[in-house]
Amino acid sequence: MSRVLDPQLKSALAERIRYYRELGIHDFYRREATTLPSPDISDVEPEQREQMSPRTKAAMPGTLAGAPVGRPEFGIDDPVRALQMIREDIGDCTRCVLHKQGRKQIVFGVGNPKADLMFIGEAPGADEDEQGEPFVGRAGQLLNNMIKAMGLQREQIYIANIIKCRPPGNRTPERDECETCSPFLMRQIEVIKPKAIVALGAVAAKTLLAINAPMSELRGRWYDFRGTKLAVTYHPAFLLRDPRQKKETWKDLQMVMKYLGLPMPAKSGE
């Protein structure tokens, strides 16, 4: 009987396979489990390093000038400054095709750099691209209401997206766009160190967890994710199209509230 892999282990294995394929290694053979040292980026030839994707570089150990490669914020105790350094590292990003497809600006993220709770969506929309802040349109207003229902204020949490540029026509982000941009999100998570993350929608959930499953299977449970806990619920934009799912979303948020020790609302009639 095949063993079900932990989502975090599955993601790490997928990243390792991607790394070897970028080095031109495509054949793999199974052998007895053993402990092997992780490949260090300092062992990779410079020309091979240039051909590696940003996600693979970010996933590999190794240091440069006293900090992990691709992480100039490493060792910075001030999360505000660390997030600024990540934003500076992104620059006027041209790493994927989205910079040529009408995006106006980078939508980095907003909120409390020491937040206990982090919401992660899919991608900026037209309003977000215009204002440079995630979740400011109709879906953002609904997210604000969801946050208030939890007894919190928007300023207390941190909000970001899988990718930081608006796809044309608000289309679903392509896999390579997610893989190119998500390492910056992982670095934001490492700086903020939230106690809980809520993935909003299928794209965010599947990208973060590396699991291809329907929302009905992804919701209603906790996942161990990069030293914190991650829950999945519906994207506010989906709830605008199908308000019937708001009740299910509220169940997900109550699960998060319980984990964070937030007071639960009194039942009607009490």
Order of alpha helices (4+ residues) and beta strands (2+ residues): alpha-alpha-alpha-beta-beta-alpha-beta-beta-alpha-alpha-beta-alpha-beta-alpha-alpha-beta-beta-alpha-alpha
